[in-house]
Amino acid sequence: MLRVKTENSHKEFVEFIHSWFDLLAKGEVDRACEDLDRLNSYGIRWTAEKIENVVKDNFGPGTVFSSNHPEGPVFTTVIETNGKSRADIVKFNDGSGFSVEHDVPLNGEWSDLTAQFEFLGKIPEFKVVLHDLHVL
């Protein structure tokens, strides 16, 4: 659960996501998954294995990414990532919360992999859902 401390919930959503990415980069993927409060709408509970499989399927051997990065895909901390990140925040029409799509940092760059989070609730408390990881 994310407890928003200010009226600027959008900023706090992005800060949460950046902290979540940093956990991935530090190898604390299980801990990152524990920070998710609900299954997504497809009934998926994200695990380290599921996240690893999505990354491998999209950036593994035989992909353009792998030819540019023979070391394979590596999560990077936000501070060590070059360029400007992209976060698109949309309020749900029914008032149930927000959707945030954010590029994922891999190998020191903001990648084509997008994490789609949902923050369900109202200020000050939101349940956090990783809805999807996909390449746009």
N, CA, C and O of each residue as an XYZ file, in Angstrom:
544
protein
N       0.848     -1.172      0.000
C       0.000      0.000      0.000
C       0.890      1.230      0.000
O       1.879      1.316      0.729
N       0.511      2.166     -0.831
C       1.212      3.441     -0.899
C       0.387      4.465     -0.144
O      -0.785      4.687     -0.448
N       1.015      5.084      0.841
C       0.380      6.170      1.579
C       0.948      7.479      1.051
O       2.121      7.790      1.259
N       0.111      8.231      0.375
C       0.507      9.503     -0.223
C       0.508     10.558      0.874
O      -0.452     10.690      1.633
N       1.597     11.303      0.940
C       1.764     12.274      2.020
C       1.411     13.695      1.609
O       1.293     14.579      2.458
N       1.241     13.920      0.301
C       0.951     15.266     -0.189
C      -0.224     15.199     -1.159
O      -0.720     14.119     -1.480
N      -0.653     16.347     -1.610
C      -1.704     16.402     -2.632
C      -1.158     16.085     -4.019
O      -1.924     15.879     -4.960
N       0.170     16.046     -4.143
C       0.800     15.768     -5.433
C       0.978     14.258     -5.598
O       2.100     13.751     -5.580
N      -0.135     13.549     -5.759
C      -0.081     12.095     -5.844
C       0.701     11.623     -7.059
O       1.365     10.588     -6.986
N       0.648     12.343     -8.171
C       1.356     11.925     -9.382
C       2.855     11.812     -9.116
O       3.492     10.839     -9.520
N       3.405     12.799     -8.443
C       4.836     12.781     -8.112
C       5.160     11.580     -7.226
O       6.182     10.923     -7.423
N       4.311     11.298     -6.269
C       4.561     10.182     -5.360
C       4.397      8.836     -6.062
O       5.076      7.874     -5.704
N       3.506      8.747     -7.058
C       3.402      7.515     -7.846
C       4.720      7.251     -8.569
O       5.238      6.135     -8.545
N       5.254      8.284     -9.209
C       6.509      8.130     -9.953
C       7.653      7.800     -8.999
O       8.502      6.971     -9.329
N       7.694      8.421     -7.836
C       8.735      8.110     -6.846
C       8.642      6.652     -6.413
O       9.667      5.984     -6.272
N       7.421      6.150     -6.199
C       7.246      4.739     -5.843
C       7.794      3.848     -6.961
O       8.534      2.901     -6.696
N       7.433      4.151     -8.204
C       7.867      3.347     -9.346
C       9.385      3.370     -9.465
O       9.996      2.331     -9.716
N      10.001      4.525     -9.292
C      11.460      4.599     -9.355
C      12.092      3.751     -8.257
O      13.082      3.062     -8.503
N      11.541      3.792     -7.068
C      12.056      2.955     -5.971
C      11.883      1.478     -6.297
O      12.737      0.657     -5.962
N      10.774      1.145     -6.952
C      10.499     -0.242     -7.341
C      11.523     -0.705     -8.376
O      12.044     -1.817     -8.286
N      11.812      0.162     -9.370
C      12.842     -0.164    -10.363
C      14.199     -0.355     -9.686
O      14.954     -1.257    -10.050
N      14.508      0.488     -8.706
C      15.784      0.366     -8.006
C      15.895     -0.970     -7.272
O      16.982     -1.543     -7.202
N      14.794     -1.471     -6.728
C      14.815     -2.801     -6.112
C      15.166     -3.870     -7.145
O      15.950     -4.776     -6.864
N      14.584     -3.763     -8.343
C      14.914     -4.719     -9.403
C      16.403     -4.664     -9.716
O      17.054     -5.701     -9.847
N      16.943     -3.450     -9.837
C      18.352     -3.269    -10.182
C      19.277     -3.817     -9.097
O      20.383     -4.267     -9.398
N      18.843     -3.782     -7.863
C      19.655     -4.281     -6.749
C      19.489     -5.784     -6.556
O      20.056     -6.358     -5.627
N      18.710     -6.425     -7.435
C      18.496     -7.867     -7.327
C      17.450     -8.252     -6.302
O      17.324     -9.427     -5.960
N      16.699     -7.284     -5.806
C      15.675     -7.538     -4.800
C      14.298     -7.663     -5.455
O      13.345     -6.983     -5.075
N      14.221     -8.547     -6.447
C      12.992     -8.689     -7.231
C      11.869     -9.253     -6.374
O      10.721     -8.824     -6.498
N      12.183    -10.207     -5.510
C      11.142    -10.750     -4.623
C      10.574     -9.654     -3.732
O       9.363     -9.591     -3.520
N      11.427     -8.803     -3.216
C      10.980     -7.691     -2.368
C      10.100     -6.735     -3.173
O       9.078     -6.259     -2.678
N      10.501     -6.455     -4.416
C       9.697     -5.581     -5.280
C       8.310     -6.187     -5.478
O       7.309     -5.472     -5.444
N       8.250     -7.490     -5.684
C       6.956     -8.156     -5.880
C       6.104     -8.104     -4.613
O       4.877     -8.033     -4.687
N       6.757     -8.141     -3.458
C       6.029     -8.042     -2.187
C       5.386     -6.666     -2.008
O       4.415     -6.524     -1.264
N       5.926     -5.653     -2.689
C       5.377     -4.302     -2.593
C       4.111     -4.116     -3.426
O       3.488     -3.054     -3.391
N       3.736     -5.151     -4.173
C       2.504     -5.110     -4.975
C       1.374     -5.669     -4.133
O       1.521     -6.718     -3.506
N       0.240     -4.969     -4.116
C      -0.837     -5.307     -3.185
C      -1.878     -6.278     -3.718
O      -2.545     -6.953     -2.935
N      -2.028     -6.361     -5.023
C      -3.106     -7.178     -5.590
C      -2.637     -7.884     -6.850
O      -1.650     -7.497     -7.476
N      -3.373     -8.933     -7.206
C      -3.220     -9.541     -8.522
C      -3.681     -8.521     -9.548
O      -4.480     -7.639     -9.231
N      -3.187     -8.632    -10.771
C      -3.698     -7.724    -11.792
C      -5.055     -8.228    -12.280
O      -5.541     -9.251    -11.799
N      -5.663     -7.531    -13.216
C      -7.017     -7.890    -13.667
C      -7.057     -9.216    -14.420
O      -8.135     -9.762    -14.653
N      -5.878     -9.743    -14.808
C      -5.800    -11.057    -15.452
C      -5.587    -12.172    -14.435
O      -5.490    -13.343    -14.801
N      -5.516    -11.806    -13.155
C      -5.285    -12.799    -12.112
C      -3.825    -13.177    -11.941
O      -3.519    -14.198    -11.325
N      -2.920    -12.370    -12.477
C      -1.482    -12.659    -12.387
C      -0.902    -12.060    -11.115
O      -1.087    -10.880    -10.817
N      -0.198    -12.904    -10.379
C       0.612    -12.428     -9.255
C       2.045    -12.394     -9.773
O       2.607    -13.429    -10.131
N       2.623    -11.218     -9.810
C       3.965    -11.067    -10.343
C       4.989    -11.657     -9.388
O       4.963    -11.404     -8.183
N       5.892    -12.450     -9.954
C       6.987    -13.067     -9.211
C       8.287    -12.733     -9.934
O       8.281    -12.237    -11.061
N       9.396    -13.014     -9.265
C      10.699    -12.800     -9.896
C      10.791    -13.600    -11.195
O      11.308    -13.102    -12.195
N      10.299    -14.820    -11.185
C      10.358    -15.672    -12.377
C       9.534    -15.085    -13.529
O       9.987    -15.082    -14.674
N       8.331    -14.589    -13.234
C       7.492    -13.995    -14.288
C       8.151    -12.758    -14.889
O       8.141    -12.571    -16.106
N       8.722    -11.915    -14.033
C       9.394    -10.713    -14.522
C      10.588    -11.102    -15.387
O      10.788    -10.540    -16.464
N      11.377    -12.056    -14.919
C      12.538    -12.530    -15.675
C      12.111    -13.079    -17.039
O      12.775    -12.824    -18.043
N      11.021    -13.822    -17.079
C      10.545    -14.393    -18.340
C      10.104    -13.315    -19.325
O      10.379    -13.426    -20.520
N       9.424    -12.271    -18.843
C       9.000    -11.183    -19.733
C      10.222    -10.497    -20.335
O      10.257    -10.217    -21.533
N      11.216    -10.231    -19.505
C      12.419     -9.562    -19.986
C      13.153    -10.462    -20.982
O      13.581     -9.999    -22.040
N      13.297    -11.730    -20.650
C      13.986    -12.676    -21.531
C      13.254    -12.832    -22.861
O      13.889    -12.883    -23.914
N      11.920    -12.908    -22.822
C      11.132    -13.066    -24.054
C      11.281    -11.865    -24.978
O      11.271    -12.020    -26.199
N      11.418    -10.675    -24.412
C      11.473     -9.462    -25.224
C      12.881     -8.991    -25.566
O      13.072     -8.275    -26.549
N      13.860     -9.384    -24.773
C      15.211     -8.856    -24.957
C      16.279     -9.939    -24.980
O      17.469     -9.637    -24.888
N      15.872    -11.184    -25.099
C      16.808    -12.306    -25.058
C      17.554    -12.521    -26.360
O      17.519    -11.675    -27.254
N      18.224    -13.649    -26.463
C      19.008    -13.979    -27.656
C      18.175    -13.857    -28.930
O      16.995    -14.207    -28.962
N      18.825    -13.350    -29.976
C      18.159    -13.211    -31.268
C      17.429    -11.897    -31.455
O      16.890    -11.641    -32.532
N      17.398    -11.056    -30.429
C      16.731     -9.757    -30.550
C      17.752     -8.681    -30.895
O      18.952     -8.865    -30.692
N      17.272     -7.565    -31.415
C      18.154     -6.434    -31.695
C      18.834     -5.984    -30.408
O      20.017     -5.644    -30.405
N      18.082     -5.986    -29.325
C      18.629     -5.575    -28.031
C      19.835     -6.436    -27.671
O      20.866     -5.914    -27.247
N      19.710     -7.763    -27.840
C      20.803     -8.655    -27.440
C      22.042     -8.460    -28.310
O      23.160     -8.661    -27.836
N      21.863     -8.070    -29.580
C      23.044     -7.822    -30.411
C      23.756     -6.538    -29.968
O      24.971     -6.421    -30.128
N      23.014     -5.580    -29.414
C      23.616     -4.348    -28.897
C      24.131     -4.506    -27.471
O      24.991     -3.748    -27.024
N      23.597     -5.496    -26.766
C      23.969     -5.729    -25.360
C      24.230     -7.213    -25.151
O      23.372     -7.928    -24.632
N      25.419     -7.684    -25.556
C      25.707     -9.122    -25.431
C      25.667     -9.628    -23.988
O      25.541    -10.830    -23.753
N      25.775     -8.709    -23.020
C      25.686     -9.110    -21.609
C      24.261     -9.460    -21.214
O      24.023     -9.994    -20.131
N      23.318     -9.159    -22.092
C      21.907     -9.427    -21.808
C      21.271     -8.247    -21.098
O      21.955     -7.294    -20.725
N      19.958     -8.313    -20.913
C      19.261     -7.225    -20.235
C      19.582     -7.198    -18.743
O      19.536     -8.223    -18.062
N      19.905     -6.014    -18.258
C      20.240     -5.824    -16.842
C      19.447     -4.623    -16.338
O      19.550     -3.532    -16.898
N      18.655     -4.819    -15.279
C      17.950     -3.684    -14.681
C      18.975     -2.694    -14.144
O      20.004     -3.088    -13.598
N      18.689     -1.417    -14.302
C      19.585     -0.349    -13.882
C      18.856      0.537    -12.882
O      17.650      0.751    -12.999
N      19.594      1.055    -11.893
C      18.961      2.008    -10.988
C      18.594      3.262    -11.772
O      19.213      3.581    -12.787
N      17.598      3.950    -11.295
C      17.108      5.150    -11.986
C      18.209      6.193    -12.096
O      18.368      6.817    -13.146
N      18.961      6.387    -11.041
C      20.002      7.425    -11.044
C      21.115      7.113    -12.035
O      21.778      8.027    -12.525
N      21.328      5.837    -12.336
C      22.377      5.426    -13.272
C      21.876      5.320    -14.713
O      22.613      4.876    -15.594
N      20.641      5.720    -14.954
C      20.039      5.582    -16.273
C      20.132      6.904    -17.034
O      19.746      7.960    -16.532
N      20.651      6.817    -18.252
C      20.822      8.002    -19.111
C      19.510      8.392    -19.764
O      18.655      7.549    -20.034
N      19.370      9.675    -20.011
C      18.205     10.181    -20.725
C      17.074     10.548    -19.791
O      17.218     10.561    -18.569
N      15.952     10.843    -20.402
C      14.768     11.273    -19.652
C      13.753     10.145    -19.634
O      13.468      9.529    -20.661
N      13.221      9.888    -18.467
C      12.201      8.841    -18.340
C      10.856      9.358    -18.838
O      10.636     10.562    -18.966
N       9.972      8.416    -19.114
C       8.621      8.762    -19.567
C       7.628      8.094    -18.639
O       7.676      6.881    -18.435
N       6.731      8.885    -18.079
C       5.649      8.360    -17.252
C       4.346      9.012    -17.706
O       4.195     10.232    -17.643
N       3.415      8.189    -18.160
C       2.097      8.684    -18.562
C       1.097      8.309    -17.481
O       0.915      7.130    -17.177
N       0.449      9.314    -16.902
C      -0.478      9.103    -15.795
C      -1.886      9.461    -16.244
O      -2.131     10.545    -16.773
N      -2.803      8.529    -16.023
C      -4.193      8.723    -16.426
C      -5.088      8.405    -15.234
O      -4.941      7.364    -14.594
N      -6.018      9.314    -14.944
C      -7.002      9.076    -13.889
C      -8.142      8.244    -14.478
O      -8.638      8.544    -15.564
N      -8.551      7.202    -13.759
C      -9.668      6.379    -14.224
C     -10.961      7.188    -14.179
O     -11.206      7.919    -13.219
N     -11.777      7.059    -15.206
C     -13.037      7.805    -15.302
C     -13.965      7.546    -14.129
O     -14.720      8.428    -13.721
N     -13.910      6.323    -13.581
C     -14.823      5.988    -12.484
C     -14.318      6.461    -11.120
O     -14.963      6.229    -10.098
N     -13.154      7.129    -11.113
C     -12.623      7.662     -9.860
C     -11.952      6.635     -8.966
O     -11.634      6.932     -7.814
N     -11.727      5.414     -9.486
C     -11.168      4.342     -8.652
C      -9.660      4.417     -8.477
O      -9.091      3.652     -7.697
N      -9.003      5.328     -9.190
C      -7.556      5.452     -9.064
C      -6.911      5.932    -10.339
O      -7.507      6.683    -11.111
N      -5.667      5.487    -10.557
C      -4.855      5.976    -11.665
C      -4.105      4.829    -12.322
O      -3.809      3.814    -11.691
N      -3.806      5.008    -13.596
C      -2.917      4.127    -14.334
C      -1.655      4.921    -14.641
O      -1.719      6.090    -15.020
N      -0.499      4.266    -14.471
C       0.774      4.914    -14.792
C       1.587      3.964    -15.660
O       1.908      2.850    -15.246
N       1.918      4.415    -16.868
C       2.814      3.662    -17.736
C       4.173      4.327    -17.673
O       4.294      5.539    -17.856
N       5.212      3.512    -17.407
C       6.549      4.073    -17.215
C       7.568      3.174    -17.895
O       7.529      1.952    -17.751
N       8.499      3.804    -18.652
C       9.595      3.053    -19.257
C      10.432      2.408    -18.156
O      10.570      2.956    -17.062
N      10.992      1.227    -18.464
C      11.808      0.488    -17.507
C      13.287      0.701    -17.840
O      13.675      0.594    -19.004
N      14.119      1.000    -16.833
C      15.540      1.199    -17.093
C      16.288     -0.137    -17.236
O      16.311     -0.960    -16.321
N      16.895     -0.320    -18.412
C      17.710     -1.510    -18.681
C      19.048     -1.073    -19.263
O      19.093     -0.220    -20.150
N      20.124     -1.648    -18.774
C      21.460     -1.419    -19.315
C      21.795      0.072    -19.449
O      22.405      0.501    -20.428
N      21.386      0.837    -18.455
C      21.746      2.244    -18.398
C      20.926      3.170    -19.277
O      21.258      4.347    -19.416
N      19.844      2.647    -19.879
C      18.997      3.468    -20.750
C      17.532      3.179    -20.437
O      17.192      2.125    -19.901
N      16.677      4.132    -20.780
C      15.233      3.897    -20.665
C      14.837      3.029    -21.849
O      14.995      3.438    -22.999
N      14.331      1.853    -21.583
C      14.091      0.856    -22.623
C      12.690      0.963    -23.213
O      11.880      1.793    -22.800
N      12.431      0.101    -24.189
C      11.100     -0.023    -24.781
C      10.156     -0.821    -23.887
O       8.949     -0.861    -24.127
N      10.710     -1.453    -22.860
C       9.873     -2.192    -21.917
C       9.114     -1.187    -21.056
O       9.705     -0.271    -20.484
N       7.815     -1.368    -20.976
C       6.959     -0.461    -20.217
C       6.314     -1.213    -19.065
O       5.761     -2.298    -19.247
N       6.391     -0.627    -17.879
C       5.682     -1.156    -16.713
C       4.387     -0.370    -16.581
O       4.393      0.860    -16.532
N       3.287     -1.092    -16.525
C       1.988     -0.436    -16.379
C       1.474     -0.728    -14.971
O       1.095     -1.853    -14.645
N       1.474      0.309    -14.158
C       1.013      0.206    -12.777
C      -0.396      0.772    -12.654
O      -0.818      1.616    -13.445
N      -1.105      0.291    -11.656
C      -2.367      0.897    -11.250
C      -2.250      1.263     -9.778
O      -1.738      0.488     -8.970
N      -2.725      2.438     -9.447
C      -2.795      2.892     -8.059
C      -4.279      3.054     -7.767
O      -4.920      4.001     -8.221
N      -4.808      2.112     -7.001
C      -6.255      2.042     -6.773
C      -6.595      2.588     -5.400
O      -6.052      2.140     -4.390
N      -7.496      3.556     -5.367
C      -7.921      4.161     -4.111
C      -7.988      5.666     -4.265
O      -8.091      6.202     -5.368
N      -7.925      6.318     -3.139
C      -7.975      7.783     -3.094
C      -6.954      8.251     -2.066
O      -6.530      7.490     -1.196
N      -6.566      9.525     -2.183
C      -5.645     10.097     -1.210
C      -6.242      9.907      0.178
O      -7.401     10.269      0.378
N      -5.523      9.364      1.137
C      -4.087      9.172      1.179
C      -3.622      7.734      0.877
O      -2.415      7.492      0.864
N      -4.527      6.774      0.633
C      -4.094      5.377      0.494
C      -4.442      4.790     -0.865
O      -5.566      4.905     -1.352
N      -3.421      4.147     -1.465
C      -3.604      3.498     -2.754
C      -3.033      2.087     -2.704
O      -1.935      1.875     -2.188
N      -3.765      1.137     -3.230
C      -3.241     -0.209     -3.435
C      -2.472     -0.177     -4.742
O      -2.906      0.449     -5.709
N      -1.323     -0.856     -4.771
C      -0.445     -0.841     -5.935
C      -0.556     -2.158     -6.680
O      -0.436     -3.233     -6.092
N      -0.787     -2.061     -7.988
C      -0.913     -3.235     -8.851
C       0.038     -3.056    -10.027
O       0.057     -2.001    -10.660
N       0.824     -4.084    -10.316
C       1.563     -4.090    -11.582
C       0.637     -4.772    -12.574
O       0.467     -5.991    -12.553
N       0.044     -3.965    -13.440
C      -0.925     -4.508    -14.380
C      -0.230     -5.306    -15.472
O      -0.691     -6.387    -15.838
N       0.886     -4.780    -16.002
C       1.535     -5.463    -17.107
C       2.960     -4.949    -17.288
O       3.296     -3.831    -16.897
N       3.783     -5.799    -17.892
C       5.103     -5.432    -18.403
C       5.069     -5.804    -19.869
O       4.840     -6.966    -20.205
N       5.293     -4.841    -20.750
C       5.208     -5.131    -22.176
C       6.067     -4.148    -22.964
O       6.463     -3.097    -22.460
N       6.342     -4.512    -24.201
C       7.063     -3.629    -25.108
C       6.042     -2.929    -25.967
O       5.195     -3.571    -26.588
N       6.118     -1.604    -26.004
C       5.184     -0.831    -26.830
C       5.603     -0.862    -28.282
O       4.937     -0.267    -29.129
